[in-house]
Amino acid sequence: MPKLRNKDGLTNFMCDKIREEILEKRFPPGAPLSEIPLGEMFGTSRTPVREALRMLSKEGLVRVIPGRGAFVTEISVEDIKEIYEIRRALETIAFQSAARRIPDEALEEIASFWSELRVKAESGAPFDKKIVAEGDRALHMRIIEYASNKRIREILLSLQSQIGRMQLLALFSLKDTLNTIAQHEEIIASMRSRDEEQIRKVLHNHIVLSEGYILSNFLNA
Protein backbone atom coordinates (compact mmCIF):
# COMPACT_ATOMS: atom_id res chain seq x y z
CA MET A 1 0.00 0.00 0.00
CA PRO A 2 1.47 3.43 -0.90
CA LYS A 3 2.15 5.69 2.03
CA LEU A 4 -0.18 8.61 2.63
CA ARG A 5 1.53 11.98 3.10
CA ASN A 6 -0.78 14.32 5.00
CA LYS A 7 -0.15 13.94 8.74
CA ASP A 8 -3.75 14.51 9.84
CA GLY A 9 -4.95 12.32 7.00
CA LEU A 10 -2.61 9.54 8.09
CA THR A 11 -3.74 9.71 11.70
CA ASN A 12 -7.43 9.69 10.77
CA PHE A 13 -6.80 6.89 8.27
CA MET A 14 -5.10 4.78 10.93
CA CYS A 15 -7.77 5.59 13.49
CA ASP A 16 -10.51 4.45 11.11
CA LYS A 17 -8.64 1.29 10.13
CA ILE A 18 -7.78 0.18 13.66
CA ARG A 19 -11.30 1.01 14.86
CA GLU A 20 -12.75 -1.10 12.06
CA GLU A 21 -10.50 -4.04 12.96
CA ILE A 22 -11.59 -3.81 16.61
CA LEU A 23 -15.30 -3.47 15.85
CA GLU A 24 -15.15 -6.38 13.41
CA LYS A 25 -13.33 -8.40 16.13
CA ARG A 26 -10.35 -9.06 13.89
CA PHE A 27 -8.38 -7.44 16.72
CA PRO A 28 -9.96 -9.27 19.69
CA PRO A 29 -10.22 -7.96 23.27
CA GLY A 30 -6.83 -7.95 24.96
CA ALA A 31 -4.89 -8.12 21.69
CA PRO A 32 -1.62 -6.13 21.67
CA LEU A 33 -1.47 -3.22 19.23
CA SER A 34 2.18 -2.70 18.31
CA GLU A 35 3.11 0.41 16.38
CA ILE A 36 5.60 -1.14 13.94
CA PRO A 37 3.44 -4.10 12.78
CA LEU A 38 0.40 -1.82 12.43
CA GLY A 39 2.42 0.68 10.42
CA GLU A 40 3.67 -2.08 8.12
CA MET A 41 0.17 -3.53 7.82
CA PHE A 42 -1.35 -0.24 6.64
CA GLY A 43 1.68 1.36 4.99
CA THR A 44 2.38 4.15 7.48
CA SER A 45 5.12 5.17 9.91
CA ARG A 46 4.93 4.73 13.69
CA THR A 47 3.92 8.33 14.47
CA PRO A 48 0.39 8.29 12.99
CA VAL A 49 -0.14 4.84 14.51
CA ARG A 50 0.82 6.17 17.94
CA GLU A 51 -1.48 9.19 17.55
CA ALA A 52 -4.33 6.98 16.34
CA LEU A 53 -3.96 4.70 19.36
CA ARG A 54 -4.17 7.72 21.65
CA MET A 55 -7.36 8.85 19.92
CA LEU A 56 -8.87 5.38 20.22
CA SER A 57 -7.96 5.26 23.90
CA LYS A 58 -10.21 8.32 24.36
CA GLU A 59 -13.00 6.40 22.62
CA GLY A 60 -12.54 3.54 25.07
CA LEU A 61 -11.47 1.01 22.43
CA VAL A 62 -7.76 0.95 23.30
CA ARG A 63 -5.94 0.84 26.62
CA VAL A 64 -2.44 2.34 26.70
CA ILE A 65 -0.28 1.00 29.54
CA PRO A 66 2.97 2.94 30.13
CA GLY A 67 5.98 0.72 29.63
CA ARG A 68 3.91 -2.11 28.16
CA GLY A 69 2.16 -0.71 25.11
CA ALA A 70 -1.37 -0.52 23.75
CA PHE A 71 -4.03 -3.23 23.90
CA VAL A 72 -7.60 -3.66 22.71
CA THR A 73 -9.80 -3.04 25.74
CA GLU A 74 -11.58 -5.97 27.29
CA ILE A 75 -15.37 -5.93 27.62
CA SER A 76 -16.89 -6.86 30.98
CA VAL A 77 -20.45 -7.22 32.21
CA GLU A 78 -19.85 -4.07 34.25
CA ASP A 79 -18.80 -2.17 31.11
CA ILE A 80 -21.99 -3.16 29.33
CA LYS A 81 -24.18 -2.22 32.29
CA GLU A 82 -22.46 1.14 32.75
CA ILE A 83 -22.76 2.10 29.07
CA TYR A 84 -26.42 1.14 28.96
CA GLU A 85 -27.15 2.96 32.19
CA ILE A 86 -25.78 6.09 30.52
CA ARG A 87 -27.85 5.39 27.41
CA ARG A 88 -31.08 4.98 29.38
CA ALA A 89 -30.49 8.22 31.26
CA LEU A 90 -29.11 10.49 28.55
CA GLU A 91 -30.50 9.22 25.25
CA THR A 92 -34.04 9.72 26.50
CA ILE A 93 -33.31 13.39 27.21
CA ALA A 94 -31.47 13.75 23.91
CA PHE A 95 -34.25 12.18 21.84
CA GLN A 96 -36.98 14.18 23.57
CA SER A 97 -35.21 17.46 22.86
CA ALA A 98 -34.30 16.34 19.34
CA ALA A 99 -37.99 15.75 18.63
CA ARG A 100 -38.50 19.51 18.93
CA ARG A 101 -35.70 20.25 16.44
CA ILE A 102 -35.29 17.43 13.92
CA PRO A 103 -36.92 18.20 10.54
CA ASP A 104 -39.43 15.85 8.94
CA GLU A 105 -37.04 15.36 6.02
CA ALA A 106 -34.40 13.84 8.30
CA LEU A 107 -36.93 11.44 9.81
CA GLU A 108 -38.11 10.46 6.33
CA GLU A 109 -34.54 9.67 5.33
CA ILE A 110 -34.06 7.48 8.40
CA ALA A 111 -37.43 5.78 7.87
CA SER A 112 -36.57 5.00 4.25
CA PHE A 113 -33.54 2.96 5.30
CA TRP A 114 -35.59 0.82 7.70
CA SER A 115 -38.43 0.38 5.20
CA GLU A 116 -35.98 -0.94 2.61
CA LEU A 117 -34.41 -3.23 5.20
CA ARG A 118 -37.84 -4.62 6.11
CA VAL A 119 -38.54 -5.44 2.46
CA LYS A 120 -35.24 -7.33 2.22
CA ALA A 121 -35.85 -9.21 5.47
CA GLU A 122 -39.42 -10.17 4.56
CA SER A 123 -38.35 -11.36 1.11
CA GLY A 124 -36.05 -13.92 2.68
CA ALA A 125 -33.21 -12.78 0.45
CA PRO A 126 -29.79 -13.04 2.10
CA PHE A 127 -28.30 -9.81 3.40
CA ASP A 128 -25.51 -8.85 5.74
CA LYS A 129 -27.10 -8.57 9.18
CA LYS A 130 -24.32 -6.20 10.21
CA ILE A 131 -26.34 -3.65 8.25
CA VAL A 132 -28.86 -3.78 11.10
CA ALA A 133 -26.21 -2.79 13.65
CA GLU A 134 -24.86 -0.07 11.36
CA GLY A 135 -28.38 1.25 10.77
CA ASP A 136 -29.07 1.29 14.50
CA ARG A 137 -25.94 3.29 15.17
CA ALA A 138 -26.69 5.70 12.32
CA LEU A 139 -30.25 6.28 13.58
CA HIS A 140 -29.10 7.08 17.10
CA MET A 141 -26.24 9.33 15.98
CA ARG A 142 -28.42 11.22 13.51
CA ILE A 143 -31.14 11.96 16.07
CA ILE A 144 -28.66 12.78 18.86
CA GLU A 145 -27.12 15.45 16.61
CA TYR A 146 -30.38 17.42 16.97
CA ALA A 147 -30.37 17.31 20.79
CA SER A 148 -30.45 20.78 22.33
CA ASN A 149 -28.12 19.96 25.25
CA LYS A 150 -24.62 20.27 23.81
CA ARG A 151 -22.90 18.40 26.66
CA ILE A 152 -25.28 15.44 26.54
CA ARG A 153 -24.82 15.35 22.78
CA GLU A 154 -21.03 15.31 23.11
CA ILE A 155 -21.07 12.60 25.80
CA LEU A 156 -23.28 10.30 23.75
CA LEU A 157 -21.40 10.86 20.50
CA SER A 158 -18.09 10.17 22.28
CA LEU A 159 -19.46 6.78 23.36
CA GLN A 160 -20.54 5.70 19.88
CA SER A 161 -17.51 3.48 19.20
CA GLN A 162 -18.06 1.56 22.44
CA ILE A 163 -21.80 1.36 21.81
CA GLY A 164 -21.16 0.17 18.26
CA ARG A 165 -18.84 -2.54 19.53
CA MET A 166 -21.49 -3.75 21.97
CA GLN A 167 -24.19 -3.61 19.29
CA LEU A 168 -22.14 -5.99 17.17
CA LEU A 169 -22.17 -8.38 20.12
CA ALA A 170 -25.97 -8.16 20.14
CA LEU A 171 -26.11 -8.73 16.40
CA PHE A 172 -25.34 -12.41 16.72
CA SER A 173 -27.89 -13.01 19.48
CA LEU A 174 -30.86 -11.50 17.63
CA LYS A 175 -33.06 -14.35 16.46
CA ASP A 176 -35.76 -12.16 14.98
CA THR A 177 -34.43 -9.50 12.64
CA LEU A 178 -37.95 -8.31 11.87
CA ASN A 179 -38.52 -7.62 15.56
CA THR A 180 -35.39 -5.48 15.61
CA ILE A 181 -36.58 -3.58 12.55
CA ALA A 182 -39.98 -3.07 14.20
CA GLN A 183 -38.31 -1.52 17.26
CA HIS A 184 -36.61 1.07 15.08
CA GLU A 185 -39.78 1.77 13.15
CA GLU A 186 -41.49 2.39 16.48
CA ILE A 187 -38.75 4.83 17.50
CA ILE A 188 -39.20 6.72 14.22
CA ALA A 189 -42.98 6.80 14.68
CA SER A 190 -42.59 8.21 18.19
CA MET A 191 -40.22 10.90 16.90
CA ARG A 192 -42.71 11.81 14.19
CA SER A 193 -45.43 12.16 16.82
CA ARG A 194 -43.26 14.64 18.78
CA ASP A 195 -44.85 13.10 21.90
CA GLU A 196 -42.10 13.20 24.52
CA GLU A 197 -43.71 10.66 26.86
CA GLN A 198 -44.17 8.20 24.00
CA ILE A 199 -40.56 8.75 22.94
CA ARG A 200 -39.41 8.01 26.49
CA LYS A 201 -41.36 4.74 26.67
CA VAL A 202 -40.34 3.48 23.24
CA LEU A 203 -36.68 4.38 23.57
CA HIS A 204 -36.39 2.98 27.09
CA ASN A 205 -37.88 -0.32 25.92
CA HIS A 206 -35.50 -0.47 22.95
CA ILE A 207 -32.40 0.19 25.06
CA VAL A 208 -33.44 -2.34 27.73
CA LEU A 209 -33.99 -5.01 25.07
CA SER A 210 -30.66 -4.20 23.43
CA GLU A 211 -28.85 -4.51 26.75
CA GLY A 212 -30.56 -7.83 27.38
CA TYR A 213 -29.52 -9.19 23.97
CA ILE A 214 -25.91 -8.14 24.55
CA LEU A 215 -25.66 -9.52 28.08
CA SER A 216 -27.25 -12.81 27.02
CA ASN A 217 -24.77 -13.19 24.16
CA PHE A 218 -21.82 -12.10 26.29
CA LEU A 219 -22.59 -14.45 29.20
CA ASN A 220 -23.25 -17.41 26.91
CA ALA A 221 -20.19 -16.87 24.71
C-alpha positions as CSV (number, residue, x, y, z in Angstrom):
1,M,0.0,0.0,0.0
2,P,1.5,3.4,-0.9
3,K,2.1,5.7,2.0
4,L,-0.2,8.6,2.6
5,R,1.5,12.0,3.1
6,N,-0.8,14.3,5.0
7,K,-0.2,13.9,8.7
8,D,-3.8,14.5,9.8
9,G,-5.0,12.3,7.0
10,L,-2.6,9.5,8.1
11,T,-3.7,9.7,11.7
12,N,-7.4,9.7,10.8
13,F,-6.8,6.9,8.3
14,M,-5.1,4.8,10.9
15,C,-7.8,5.6,13.5
16,D,-10.5,4.5,11.1
17,K,-8.6,1.3,10.1
18,I,-7.8,0.2,13.7
19,R,-11.3,1.0,14.9
20,E,-12.8,-1.1,12.1
21,E,-10.5,-4.0,13.0
22,I,-11.6,-3.8,16.6
23,L,-15.3,-3.5,15.8
24,E,-15.2,-6.4,13.4
25,K,-13.3,-8.4,16.1
26,R,-10.3,-9.1,13.9
27,F,-8.4,-7.4,16.7
28,P,-10.0,-9.3,19.7
29,P,-10.2,-8.0,23.3
30,G,-6.8,-8.0,25.0
31,A,-4.9,-8.1,21.7
32,P,-1.6,-6.1,21.7
33,L,-1.5,-3.2,19.2
34,S,2.2,-2.7,18.3
35,E,3.1,0.4,16.4
36,I,5.6,-1.1,13.9
37,P,3.4,-4.1,12.8
38,L,0.4,-1.8,12.4
39,G,2.4,0.7,10.4
40,E,3.7,-2.1,8.1
41,M,0.2,-3.5,7.8
42,F,-1.3,-0.2,6.6
43,G,1.7,1.4,5.0
44,T,2.4,4.2,7.5
45,S,5.1,5.2,9.9
46,R,4.9,4.7,13.7
47,T,3.9,8.3,14.5
48,P,0.4,8.3,13.0
49,V,-0.1,4.8,14.5
50,R,0.8,6.2,17.9
51,E,-1.5,9.2,17.6
52,A,-4.3,7.0,16.3
53,L,-4.0,4.7,19.4
54,R,-4.2,7.7,21.7
55,M,-7.4,8.8,19.9
56,L,-8.9,5.4,20.2
57,S,-8.0,5.3,23.9
58,K,-10.2,8.3,24.4
59,E,-13.0,6.4,22.6
60,G,-12.5,3.5,25.1
61,L,-11.5,1.0,22.4
62,V,-7.8,0.9,23.3
63,R,-5.9,0.8,26.6
64,V,-2.4,2.3,26.7
65,I,-0.3,1.0,29.5
66,P,3.0,2.9,30.1
67,G,6.0,0.7,29.6
68,R,3.9,-2.1,28.2
69,G,2.2,-0.7,25.1
70,A,-1.4,-0.5,23.8
71,F,-4.0,-3.2,23.9
72,V,-7.6,-3.7,22.7
73,T,-9.8,-3.0,25.7
74,E,-11.6,-6.0,27.3
75,I,-15.4,-5.9,27.6
76,S,-16.9,-6.9,31.0
77,V,-20.4,-7.2,32.2
78,E,-19.9,-4.1,34.3
79,D,-18.8,-2.2,31.1
80,I,-22.0,-3.2,29.3
81,K,-24.2,-2.2,32.3
82,E,-22.5,1.1,32.7
83,I,-22.8,2.1,29.1
84,Y,-26.4,1.1,29.0
85,E,-27.2,3.0,32.2
86,I,-25.8,6.1,30.5
87,R,-27.9,5.4,27.4
88,R,-31.1,5.0,29.4
89,A,-30.5,8.2,31.3
90,L,-29.1,10.5,28.5
91,E,-30.5,9.2,25.2
92,T,-34.0,9.7,26.5
93,I,-33.3,13.4,27.2
94,A,-31.5,13.7,23.9
95,F,-34.2,12.2,21.8
96,Q,-37.0,14.2,23.6
97,S,-35.2,17.5,22.9
98,A,-34.3,16.3,19.3
99,A,-38.0,15.8,18.6
100,R,-38.5,19.5,18.9
101,R,-35.7,20.2,16.4
102,I,-35.3,17.4,13.9
103,P,-36.9,18.2,10.5
104,D,-39.4,15.9,8.9
105,E,-37.0,15.4,6.0
106,A,-34.4,13.8,8.3
107,L,-36.9,11.4,9.8
108,E,-38.1,10.5,6.3
109,E,-34.5,9.7,5.3
110,I,-34.1,7.5,8.4
111,A,-37.4,5.8,7.9
112,S,-36.6,5.0,4.2
113,F,-33.5,3.0,5.3
114,W,-35.6,0.8,7.7
115,S,-38.4,0.4,5.2
116,E,-36.0,-0.9,2.6
117,L,-34.4,-3.2,5.2
118,R,-37.8,-4.6,6.1
119,V,-38.5,-5.4,2.5
120,K,-35.2,-7.3,2.2
121,A,-35.8,-9.2,5.5
122,E,-39.4,-10.2,4.6
123,S,-38.3,-11.4,1.1
124,G,-36.1,-13.9,2.7
125,A,-33.2,-12.8,0.4
126,P,-29.8,-13.0,2.1
127,F,-28.3,-9.8,3.4
128,D,-25.5,-8.9,5.7
129,K,-27.1,-8.6,9.2
130,K,-24.3,-6.2,10.2
131,I,-26.3,-3.6,8.2
132,V,-28.9,-3.8,11.1
133,A,-26.2,-2.8,13.6
134,E,-24.9,-0.1,11.4
135,G,-28.4,1.3,10.8
136,D,-29.1,1.3,14.5
137,R,-25.9,3.3,15.2
138,A,-26.7,5.7,12.3
139,L,-30.2,6.3,13.6
140,H,-29.1,7.1,17.1
141,M,-26.2,9.3,16.0
142,R,-28.4,11.2,13.5
143,I,-31.1,12.0,16.1
144,I,-28.7,12.8,18.9
145,E,-27.1,15.4,16.6
146,Y,-30.4,17.4,17.0
147,A,-30.4,17.3,20.8
148,S,-30.4,20.8,22.3
149,N,-28.1,20.0,25.2
150,K,-24.6,20.3,23.8
151,R,-22.9,18.4,26.7
152,I,-25.3,15.4,26.5
153,R,-24.8,15.4,22.8
154,E,-21.0,15.3,23.1
155,I,-21.1,12.6,25.8
156,L,-23.3,10.3,23.7
157,L,-21.4,10.9,20.5
158,S,-18.1,10.2,22.3
159,L,-19.5,6.8,23.4
160,Q,-20.5,5.7,19.9
161,S,-17.5,3.5,19.2
162,Q,-18.1,1.6,22.4
163,I,-21.8,1.4,21.8
164,G,-21.2,0.2,18.3
165,R,-18.8,-2.5,19.5
166,M,-21.5,-3.7,22.0
167,Q,-24.2,-3.6,19.3
168,L,-22.1,-6.0,17.2
169,L,-22.2,-8.4,20.1
170,A,-26.0,-8.2,20.1
171,L,-26.1,-8.7,16.4
172,F,-25.3,-12.4,16.7
173,S,-27.9,-13.0,19.5
174,L,-30.9,-11.5,17.6
175,K,-33.1,-14.4,16.5
176,D,-35.8,-12.2,15.0
177,T,-34.4,-9.5,12.6
178,L,-38.0,-8.3,11.9
179,N,-38.5,-7.6,15.6
180,T,-35.4,-5.5,15.6
181,I,-36.6,-3.6,12.6
182,A,-40.0,-3.1,14.2
183,Q,-38.3,-1.5,17.3
184,H,-36.6,1.1,15.1
185,E,-39.8,1.8,13.1
186,E,-41.5,2.4,16.5
187,I,-38.7,4.8,17.5
188,I,-39.2,6.7,14.2
189,A,-43.0,6.8,14.7
190,S,-42.6,8.2,18.2
191,M,-40.2,10.9,16.9
192,R,-42.7,11.8,14.2
193,S,-45.4,12.2,16.8
194,R,-43.3,14.6,18.8
195,D,-44.9,13.1,21.9
196,E,-42.1,13.2,24.5
197,E,-43.7,10.7,26.9
198,Q,-44.2,8.2,24.0
199,I,-40.6,8.8,22.9
200,R,-39.4,8.0,26.5
201,K,-41.4,4.7,26.7
202,V,-40.3,3.5,23.2
203,L,-36.7,4.4,23.6
204,H,-36.4,3.0,27.1
205,N,-37.9,-0.3,25.9
206,H,-35.5,-0.5,23.0
207,I,-32.4,0.2,25.1
208,V,-33.4,-2.3,27.7
209,L,-34.0,-5.0,25.1
210,S,-30.7,-4.2,23.4
211,E,-28.8,-4.5,26.7
212,G,-30.6,-7.8,27.4
213,Y,-29.5,-9.2,24.0
214,I,-25.9,-8.1,24.5
215,L,-25.7,-9.5,28.1
216,S,-27.2,-12.8,27.0
217,N,-24.8,-13.2,24.2
218,F,-21.8,-12.1,26.3
219,L,-22.6,-14.4,29.2
220,N,-23.2,-17.4,26.9
221,A,-20.2,-16.9,24.7
